Amino acid sequence: MTLAFEVRDLHFSYKHDTEVLKGLSFGANFGRITGLLGPNGSGKSTSFKILSTQITPSRGEAFVCGVNVVKEASMARRRLGVTFQSPSLDPMLTIGENLEIYAALMGLSKREARSRIERRLKDLSVWDRRDSRVKELSGGLARRAELAKTLVADPDVLLLDEPTTGLDPSSRREFWRVLGDLVSPKTAILVTTHLMEEAELCQDLIFIADGAVAAHGSPESLKQDFGAEVLLLECADPANLHSELARVLGPSAKISLQGNVLRVEGSGLAGNFESVRARFAAQLTGFQWSRGTLADIYFRKTGKELVAS
């Protein structure tokens, strides 16, 4: 079965010889929303640019619907719909005018353009605002209009780069509801994000660190593999507390230091919650217990914090 998108042993170096991608390989099937996660410098944005035919890899191959994005870039673009983090709609024009210009650039007839524009604007619940100038729209409506423009091409694969940047939580949830409705057996979506609540909504996740895949799987499978609880203990003298804590919790607990916070990962930590807090109360200025999150898993796999990029 042809994958919706795939990269094989991708390498990429910028002019200053810094290697950003170091043998990156991953793929995804149709009918799925795949999240690409990674902080600044991980290679996430570079991977996105290669798949969207903006740049050429130093080595390796990338495919969209089985089409090589380097050797057959024009054909690959016909299968792609790309929404960038920065707005691309003209703020002085109406939504309808923006989409009509885009349809004309695609070579669609006026009749076909009208049909597709109406269908997509209705799909995204912005048909009643088609005569509104983009500058008059809220952030959520503007992003939906941006997505509608991308969908006028009827793409097989959607590439969305941090698509909810700047949106309030309510608008973000509505945008993701729309994405869920767009997925079909013939459509695939790749989303770059640093937000854990968005990562939870993906069917598949690809963690990238230092130019390579650190983990790949569904949110559920990654959590099951992780299987840990997390204690965060803030204190004035973490080095001294580190050795005492190791004796109390035993060798199965993984303890690491992040500034003045001791991070403890392991199983059964909830049972030790009160006893640890009581025993070290005089030394602690903060104490928190939680189940392992996707951010915890990323840290375990890479040793790096997953922060906005």
VODRENGU-123145 format. One record per residue (C-alpha): x, y, z; chain; residue in one letter. Coordinates in Angstrom, 2 decimals, padded with zeros to 5 digits, m for minus. Layout:
REM VODRENGU-123145
         u         v         w   mol   type
         X         Y         Z     A      a
...
This chain:
REM VODRENGU-123145
         u         v         w   mol   type
    000.00    000.00    000.00     A      m
    001.32    003.46   m000.95     A      t
    002.01    005.64    002.07     A      l
    000.51    009.11    002.27     A      a
    003.96    010.53    002.93     A      f
    007.35    009.03    003.65     A      e
    010.93    010.12    004.23     A      v
    013.88    007.76    003.92     A      r
    017.30    008.41    005.45     A      d
    017.00    012.19    005.10     A      l
    020.08    014.30    005.66     A      h
    020.25    018.08    005.42     A      f
    022.98    020.61    006.14     A      s
    022.79    024.38    005.89     A      y
    025.57    026.46    004.37     A      k
    027.41    026.78    007.67     A      h
    027.80    022.96    007.60     A      d
    025.52    022.32    010.58     A      t
    023.82    018.99    009.94     A      e
    020.14    019.39    010.88     A      v
    018.80    016.04    009.67     A      l
    020.84    012.91    010.38     A      k
    019.19    009.95    008.70     A      g
    015.55    010.82    009.39     A      l
    013.05    008.14    008.35     A      s
    009.29    007.90    008.95     A      f
    006.02    007.44    007.09     A      g
    002.26    007.56    007.59     A      a
   m000.87    006.01    006.11     A      n
   m003.97    007.68    004.76     A      f
   m006.90    008.25    007.10     A      g
   m004.66    009.48    009.90     A      r
   m003.64    012.73    011.59     A      i
    000.08    012.52    012.29     A      t
    001.77    014.93    014.67     A      g
    005.40    015.96    014.19     A      l
    006.86    017.14    017.50     A      l
    010.20    018.68    018.32     A      g
    011.71    021.85    019.82     A      p
    013.88    024.43    018.07     A      n
    016.78    022.82    016.23     A      g
    015.32    019.31    016.24     A      s
    014.79    019.17    012.47     A      g
    010.99    019.41    012.55     A      k
    010.74    022.55    010.40     A      s
    013.39    021.31    007.98     A      t
    011.48    018.04    007.49     A      s
    008.30    020.02    006.82     A      f
    010.07    022.19    004.23     A      k
    011.43    019.13    002.40     A      i
    008.03    017.39    002.27     A      l
    006.40    020.59    001.02     A      s
    009.06    020.89   m001.76     A      t
    010.53    024.15   m000.42     A      q
    014.07    022.79    000.01     A      i
    016.05    019.80   m001.28     A      t
    017.67    017.28    001.08     A      p
    021.43    016.81    001.05     A      s
    020.86    013.05    000.93     A      r
    017.91    010.67    001.14     A      g
    014.42    010.69   m000.36     A      e
    010.96    012.02    000.46     A      a
    007.64    010.99   m001.08     A      f
    004.07    012.25   m001.13     A      v
    001.55    009.62   m002.31     A      c
    004.50    007.69   m003.73     A      g
    005.74    010.70   m005.72     A      v
    009.36    011.80   m005.17     A      n
    009.23    015.43   m003.97     A      v
    012.63    016.22   m005.51     A      v
    012.55    014.39   m008.84     A      k
    008.85    015.04   m009.46     A      e
    008.24    018.20   m007.45     A      a
    005.47    019.58   m009.69     A      s
    003.53    016.31   m009.54     A      m
    004.01    016.13   m005.75     A      a
    002.65    019.67   m005.33     A      r
   m000.54    018.65   m007.12     A      r
   m001.17    016.10   m004.35     A      r
   m000.33    018.52   m001.53     A      l
   m002.14    021.20    000.41     A      g
    000.09    023.32    002.65     A      v
   m000.92    025.76    005.39     A      t
    001.99    027.71    006.79     A      f
    002.32    029.23    010.23     A      q
    002.33    032.74    008.75     A      s
   m000.94    033.96    007.14     A      p
   m001.06    033.93    003.34     A      s
   m004.45    035.58    002.76     A      l
   m004.60    039.21    001.63     A      d
   m006.15    041.04    004.62     A      p
   m007.69    043.75    002.42     A      m
   m009.63    041.26    000.29     A      l
   m012.68    039.25    001.28     A      t
   m012.48    035.54    001.98     A      i
   m014.25    034.86   m001.31     A      g
   m011.90    037.08   m003.30     A      e
   m008.83    035.42   m001.80     A      n
   m010.09    031.96   m002.70     A      l
   m011.16    033.01   m006.21     A      e
   m007.65    034.30   m006.95     A      i
   m006.13    031.08   m005.63     A      y
   m008.51    028.98   m007.75     A      a
   m007.64    031.03   m010.84     A      a
   m003.91    030.50   m010.22     A      l
   m004.64    026.78   m010.08     A      m
   m006.26    026.97   m013.51     A      g
   m009.77    026.02   m012.36     A      l
   m012.71    027.11   m014.47     A      s
   m015.00    029.70   m012.90     A      k
   m017.75    027.11   m012.53     A      r
   m015.47    024.57   m010.83     A      e
   m013.93    027.29   m008.65     A      a
   m017.34    028.47   m007.44     A      r
   m018.36    024.90   m006.62     A      s
   m015.19    024.09   m004.68     A      r
   m015.09    027.41   m002.82     A      i
   m018.70    027.07   m001.69     A      e
   m018.17    023.47   m000.59     A      r
   m015.01    024.20    001.39     A      r
   m016.31    027.36    003.03     A      l
   m019.43    025.47    004.11     A      k
   m017.29    022.56    005.34     A      d
   m015.40    024.97    007.60     A      l
   m018.49    026.99    008.63     A      s
   m017.30    030.28    007.12     A      v
   m019.62    030.44    004.09     A      w
   m021.71    033.19    005.73     A      d
   m018.53    035.31    006.08     A      r
   m017.39    034.95    002.47     A      r
   m017.90    038.70    001.82     A      d
   m016.00    039.78    004.95     A      s
   m012.52    041.20    004.60     A      r
   m009.89    038.96    006.15     A      v
   m008.71    041.80    008.41     A      k
   m012.17    041.85    010.03     A      e
   m012.06    038.19    011.07     A      l
   m011.21    036.74    014.46     A      s
   m008.08    034.61    014.68     A      g
   m010.08    031.38    014.60     A      g
   m012.11    032.38    011.54     A      l
   m008.98    033.59    009.74     A      a
   m007.25    030.23    010.27     A      r
   m010.31    028.36    009.01     A      r
   m010.40    030.61    005.95     A      a
   m006.69    029.84    005.44     A      e
   m007.44    026.12    005.61     A      l
   m010.37    026.53    003.20     A      a
   m008.01    028.09    000.66     A      k
   m005.66    025.14    000.99     A      t
   m008.56    022.70    000.50     A      l
   m009.78    024.31   m002.72     A      v
   m007.13    022.21   m004.48     A      a
   m008.74    019.00   m003.12     A      d
   m005.34    017.73   m001.87     A      p
   m004.65    014.14   m000.85     A      d
   m002.17    015.17    001.85     A      v
   m002.44    018.23    004.10     A      l
    000.73    019.66    005.65     A      l
   m000.06    022.10    008.46     A      l
    002.74    024.04    010.16     A      d
    001.72    025.08    013.71     A      e
   m001.79    025.85    012.36     A      p
   m003.28    027.10    015.66     A      t
   m000.56    029.62    016.48     A      t
   m002.13    032.66    018.15     A      g
   m005.56    031.08    018.67     A      l
   m007.39    031.07    021.99     A      d
   m008.24    027.65    023.50     A      p
   m011.83    027.69    022.23     A      s
   m010.80    028.51    018.66     A      s
   m008.06    025.88    018.85     A      r
   m010.54    023.19    019.87     A      r
   m012.90    024.18    017.04     A      e
   m010.05    024.09    014.52     A      f
   m009.13    020.56    015.59     A      w
   m012.76    019.48    015.38     A      r
   m012.68    020.62    011.75     A      v
   m009.45    018.68    011.11     A      l
   m011.03    015.52    012.48     A      g
   m013.91    015.91    010.02     A      d
   m011.50    016.29    007.09     A      l
   m009.71    012.96    007.57     A      v
   m010.89    010.19    005.25     A      s
   m009.50    006.93    003.84     A      p
   m008.15    009.01    000.92     A      k
   m006.77    011.92    002.95     A      t
   m003.86    012.27    005.39     A      a
   m002.84    015.20    007.59     A      i
    000.60    016.02    008.98     A      l
    000.64    018.67    011.72     A      v
    003.67    020.22    013.39     A      t
    002.88    021.26    016.96     A      t
    004.49    021.80    020.33     A      h
    001.18    021.73    022.26     A      l
    000.52    018.57    024.25     A      m
   m003.27    018.94    024.10     A      e
   m002.99    018.92    020.29     A      e
   m000.58    015.99    020.29     A      a
   m003.17    014.00    022.25     A      e
   m005.63    014.49    019.34     A      l
   m003.30    012.91    016.75     A      c
   m003.64    009.25    015.76     A      q
    000.14    008.98    015.36     A      d
    003.04    010.94    016.82     A      l
    006.60    011.30    015.59     A      i
    009.09    012.69    018.11     A      f
    012.11    014.29    016.45     A      i
    015.32    015.17    018.30     A      a
    018.75    016.06    016.90     A      d
    017.66    015.32    013.34     A      g
    016.38    011.79    013.90     A      a
    013.22    010.02    015.06     A      v
    013.26    009.50    018.84     A      a
    009.89    007.73    019.06     A      a
    006.93    006.91    016.79     A      h
    003.50    005.61    017.75     A      g
    000.00    006.53    018.89     A      s
   m000.33    008.62    022.07     A      p
   m001.81    005.58    023.81     A      e
    000.96    003.18    022.81     A      s
    003.69    005.65    023.76     A      l
    002.15    006.12    027.20     A      k
    001.81    002.38    027.71     A      q
    005.46    001.86    026.81     A      d
    006.45    004.66    029.17     A      f
    004.33    003.30    032.04     A      g
    005.70    005.72    034.60     A      a
    004.60    008.20    037.21     A      e
    006.47    011.43    037.83     A      v
    007.39    013.24    041.04     A      l
    008.73    016.81    040.87     A      l
    010.43    018.00    044.06     A      l
    011.63    021.59    044.33     A      e
    014.20    022.33    047.01     A      c
    017.11    024.59    047.97     A      a
    019.74    021.81    048.10     A      d
    018.80    019.28    045.39     A      p
    022.20    017.56    045.32     A      a
    021.93    016.52    048.96     A      n
    018.29    015.47    048.59     A      l
    019.15    013.44    045.47     A      h
    021.24    010.91    047.43     A      s
    018.73    010.66    050.30     A      e
    015.84    010.17    047.89     A      l
    017.70    007.44    046.00     A      a
    018.10    005.47    049.24     A      r
    014.41    005.83    050.11     A      v
    012.93    004.99    046.69     A      l
    015.45    002.37    045.62     A      g
    017.21    001.67    042.31     A      p
    014.01    001.33    040.23     A      s
    013.30    005.08    040.51     A      a
    015.01    007.22    037.87     A      k
    016.10    010.54    039.41     A      i
    017.37    013.51    037.39     A      s
    018.16    017.11    038.24     A      l
    016.63    020.09    036.40     A      q
    017.86    023.30    038.03     A      g
    016.57    023.23    041.60     A      n
    013.96    020.56    040.80     A      v
    014.46    016.83    041.25     A      l
    012.50    014.79    038.73     A      r
    011.66    011.22    039.74     A      v
    010.23    008.66    037.31     A      e
    009.08    005.19    038.27     A      g
    006.15    002.91    039.07     A      s
    004.14    002.98    042.30     A      g
    005.24    006.51    043.20     A      l
    001.68    007.45    044.19     A      a
    001.99    005.12    047.18     A      g
    005.11    006.98    048.31     A      n
    003.60    010.43    047.76     A      f
    002.68    011.25    051.37     A      e
    005.63    009.46    053.00     A      s
    008.19    011.25    050.78     A      v
    006.52    014.61    051.32     A      r
    006.42    014.07    055.12     A      a
    010.00    012.81    055.33     A      r
    011.51    015.68    053.33     A      f
    009.00    018.43    054.19     A      a
    011.66    020.67    055.75     A      a
    013.76    020.62    052.58     A      q
    010.98    020.99    050.01     A      l
    009.60    024.23    048.59     A      t
    007.39    022.48    046.00     A      g
    006.02    018.99    045.42     A      f
    003.98    017.52    042.57     A      q
    002.91    014.03    041.44     A      w
    001.42    013.14    038.05     A      s
    001.02    010.36    035.56     A      r
    003.55    010.33    032.73     A      g
    002.59    012.81    029.99     A      t
    003.70    013.05    026.37     A      l
    006.11    015.78    027.44     A      a
    007.56    013.37    030.02     A      d
    007.93    010.70    027.33     A      i
    009.71    013.14    025.04     A      y
    012.10    014.06    027.86     A      f
    012.75    010.38    028.63     A      r
    013.47    009.60    024.98     A      k
    015.61    012.65    024.21     A      t
    016.77    014.24    027.45     A      g
    015.32    017.52    026.15     A      k
    012.31    019.60    027.14     A      e
    009.58    019.91    024.50     A      l
    009.10    023.65    024.25     A      v
    007.59    026.00    021.67     A      a
    009.57    026.45    018.48     A      s
